């Protein structure tokens, strides 16, 4: 597998493929074609075949793809066979909504701790997740072996929190704040800007164009 040559757009589609393959496997389906996958995940079959080609020969011409084998392959590729502990930083409106989500589409993601400065929620269990004070963040990240942090703090505080996360050993940050944070090159940062995504959708809506699929 040539991981360093896999485009980011392809990597972002892998969980989509994996989720649908799990549905097919649970339904008892044994094989699936790229055309069937295309109809289900709304990605054209040529793109699916190109995405899969980065990982070698995953299917057989005239047969399609073995559902169970392909599901297990993507499970390993996405590390879904290993538990990853996640911390939520900031239990405001958005943070609270994310705690309710439960990340049910993966067996390998567990939000094990949340952190906030609000004395009304610190020390409580919110949707099954303990909320710690920010002063305990470094210690708990180490104790609970947390690798990834979801950042939903106010933008003006985001970089200071990121600096503390980096020194705590965090390896990846999912940034929901509008701030563009900086981190060392060995810490992966993925930005999720809901306002930008909505404005992009509005642009395509009013321009009469078709939003490009990734």
Secondary structure per residue as TSV (DSSP state, phi and psi in degrees):
chain	resnum	aa	ss	phi	psi
A	1	X	-	360.0	129.0
A	2	X	-	-99.4	76.8
A	3	X	G	-61.3	-34.5
A	4	X	G	-71.6	-11.5
A	5	X	G	-103.8	2.4
A	6	X	S	-80.8	120.9
A	7	X	-	-63.6	152.4
A	8	X	H	-61.1	-38.4
A	9	X	H	-61.4	-38.9
A	10	X	H	-65.2	-46.3
A	11	X	H	-58.1	-35.7
A	12	X	H	-71.9	-22.3
A	13	X	H	-86.3	-17.3
A	14	X	H	-58.3	-44.7
A	15	X	H	-61.2	-31.4
A	16	X	H	-65.6	-46.5
A	17	X	H	-60.8	-46.0
A	18	X	H	-61.7	-42.4
A	19	X	H	-61.8	-43.3
A	20	X	H	-69.6	-36.3
A	21	X	H	-63.3	-36.1
A	22	X	H	-63.9	-39.0
A	23	X	H	-63.9	-44.9
A	24	X	H	-63.4	-43.1
A	25	X	H	-63.3	-42.1
A	26	X	H	-64.0	-28.9
A	27	X	T	-83.6	-2.6
A	28	X	T	85.8	11.3
A	29	X	-	-76.2	137.6
A	30	X	-	-95.6	-36.5
A	31	X	E	-140.1	159.1
A	32	X	E	-148.3	145.4
A	33	X	-	-96.9	164.4
A	34	X	H	-64.5	-30.2
A	35	X	H	-66.5	-43.3
A	36	X	H	-63.7	-42.3
A	37	X	H	-61.8	-41.1
A	38	X	H	-58.9	-45.6
A	39	X	H	-64.8	-33.7
A	40	X	H	-78.7	-42.3
A	41	X	H	-100.5	-1.6
A	42	X	T	60.6	41.1
A	43	X	-	-125.8	131.9
A	44	X	-	-63.0	149.6
A	45	X	H	-62.4	-32.7
A	46	X	H	-64.3	-39.3
A	47	X	H	-66.7	-41.5
A	48	X	H	-60.3	-46.5
A	49	X	H	-63.5	-38.4
A	50	X	H	-66.7	-42.6
A	51	X	H	-58.8	-46.3
A	52	X	H	-67.4	-29.7
A	53	X	H	-64.5	-22.7
A	54	X	T	-65.5	-17.6
A	55	X	T	-108.2	10.7
A	56	X	S	95.6	-159.0
A	57	X	-	-85.4	99.5
A	58	X	-	-96.3	-17.4
A	59	X	S	-132.4	-178.4
A	60	X	B	-126.0	132.4
A	61	X	T	-58.4	130.3
A	62	X	T	86.5	-10.5
A	63	X	T	-115.6	-39.0
A	64	X	B	100.2	-143.9
A	65	X	E	-120.1	136.7
A	66	X	E	-73.7	117.8
A	67	X	H	-59.6	-49.2
A	68	X	H	-65.4	-43.9
A	69	X	H	-63.3	-43.3
A	70	X	H	-67.9	-38.7
A	71	X	H	-62.2	-44.9
A	72	X	H	-65.7	-35.7
A	73	X	H	-63.5	-46.8
A	74	X	H	-71.8	-28.6
A	75	X	H	-59.8	-44.6
A	76	X	H	-70.7	-40.3
A	77	X	H	-61.9	-39.7
A	78	X	T	-90.1	7.4
A	79	X	T	57.3	33.7
A	80	X	T	-77.8	-2.9
A	81	X	T	-96.7	5.8
A	82	X	S	-128.4	136.1
A	83	X	-	-76.7	131.6
A	84	X	E	-117.0	121.2
A	85	X	E	-85.6	137.2
A	86	X	E	-125.7	143.7
A	87	X	E	-113.2	140.7
A	88	X	E	-102.6	123.6
A	89	X	E	-107.8	106.2
A	90	X	-	106.5	103.8
A	91	X	-	-106.9	55.4
A	92	X	S	-87.2	-150.1
A	93	X	H	-62.1	-50.1
A	94	X	H	-68.7	-43.3
A	95	X	H	-59.7	-42.4
A	96	X	H	-62.7	-39.3
A	97	X	H	-64.7	-39.0
A	98	X	H	-67.6	-34.4
A	99	X	H	-63.5	-32.4
A	100	X	H	-74.5	-21.1
A	101	X	H	-65.3	-36.4
A	102	X	T	72.0	-5.9
A	103	X	T	48.9	47.6
A	104	X	T	-69.7	-12.0
A	105	X	T	-82.0	0.0
A	106	X	-	-138.7	137.9
A	107	X	S	-84.7	-4.6
A	108	X	S	-110.1	2.5
A	109	X	E	-111.2	125.3
A	110	X	E	-133.3	117.5
A	111	X	E	-78.9	106.4
A	112	X	E	-98.3	-14.7
A	113	X	E	-157.8	150.8
A	114	X	E	-129.7	154.6
A	115	X	E	-136.1	141.0
A	116	X	E	-158.1	170.0
A	117	X	S	-105.8	-7.5
A	118	X	-	-74.4	113.8
A	119	X	T	-63.6	-17.4
A	120	X	T	-74.9	-21.9
A	121	X	T	-116.5	-19.2
A	122	X	T	-63.6	133.7
A	123	X	T	91.0	-3.7
A	124	X	S	-100.3	167.4
A	125	X	E	-103.4	116.8
A	126	X	E	-111.6	115.6
A	127	X	T	50.8	41.3
A	128	X	T	83.9	1.0
A	129	X	E	-113.7	126.2
A	130	X	E	-70.2	137.6
A	131	X	E	-106.7	119.1
A	132	X	E	-103.9	158.5
A	133	X	E	-70.5	154.1
A	134	X	G	-59.3	-28.2
A	135	X	G	-65.4	-18.3
A	136	X	G	-96.5	0.8
A	137	X	H	-61.4	-50.6
A	138	X	H	-59.6	-43.9
A	139	X	H	-65.0	-46.2
A	140	X	H	-68.8	-34.1
A	141	X	H	-61.3	-39.5
A	142	X	H	-71.0	-46.3
A	143	X	H	-62.6	-43.4
A	144	X	T	-90.8	3.2
A	145	X	T	51.5	53.4
A	146	X	-	-85.4	130.5
A	147	X	-	-102.3	-29.8
A	148	X	E	-127.8	142.5
A	149	X	E	-121.9	136.8
A	150	X	E	-99.7	122.8
A	151	X	E	-104.7	115.9
A	152	X	-	-132.1	31.1
A	153	X	S	-83.1	165.4
A	154	X	-	-56.2	143.5
A	155	X	H	-56.0	-36.0
A	156	X	H	-68.5	-16.3
A	157	X	H	-105.7	-3.4
A	158	X	H	-62.7	-44.8
A	159	X	H	-67.4	-38.2
A	160	X	H	-62.1	-41.1
A	161	X	H	-66.6	-41.1
A	162	X	H	-59.8	-42.2
A	163	X	H	-59.4	-41.4
A	164	X	H	-68.3	-37.7
A	165	X	H	-63.2	-41.3
A	166	X	H	-62.4	-46.2
A	167	X	H	-69.0	-17.6
A	168	X	T	-84.7	-9.0
A	169	X	T	99.6	10.3
A	170	X	-	-62.4	138.0
A	171	X	-	-102.3	-19.2
A	172	X	E	-150.6	145.8
A	173	X	E	-131.5	126.4
A	174	X	E	-99.7	108.1
A	175	X	E	-97.8	109.3
A	176	X	-	-94.2	0.2
A	177	X	S	-83.5	156.7
A	178	X	S	-74.3	-10.4
A	179	X	S	-74.3	143.8
A	180	X	-	-94.4	103.4
A	181	X	-	-85.4	159.2
A	182	X	-	-118.5	144.4
A	183	X	-	-149.8	160.5
A	184	X	-	-58.2	157.7
A	185	X	T	-64.0	-20.7
A	186	X	T	-88.5	3.9
A	187	X	S	-111.3	118.2
A	188	X	E	-80.6	133.2
A	189	X	E	-123.0	127.4
A	190	X	E	-121.2	123.7
A	191	X	E	-95.1	133.3
A	192	X	-	-122.9	97.9
A	193	X	-	-104.0	99.6
A	194	X	H	-64.8	-35.9
A	195	X	H	-64.7	-44.9
A	196	X	H	-62.3	-42.5
A	197	X	H	-62.6	-40.4
A	198	X	H	-68.1	-42.3
A	199	X	H	-64.0	-36.3
A	200	X	H	-63.9	-42.7
A	201	X	H	-62.7	-43.4
A	202	X	H	-61.9	-39.8
A	203	X	H	-59.1	-50.3
A	204	X	H	-65.4	-33.9
A	205	X	H	-62.6	-45.3
A	206	X	H	-87.1	-16.4
A	207	X	H	-87.4	-10.4
A	208	X	T	78.4	7.0
A	209	X	-	-87.6	175.5
A	210	X	-	-108.4	123.9
A	211	X	-	-62.2	131.4
A	212	X	-	-69.1	137.8
A	213	X	-	-87.5	143.7
A	214	X	-	-90.2	360.0
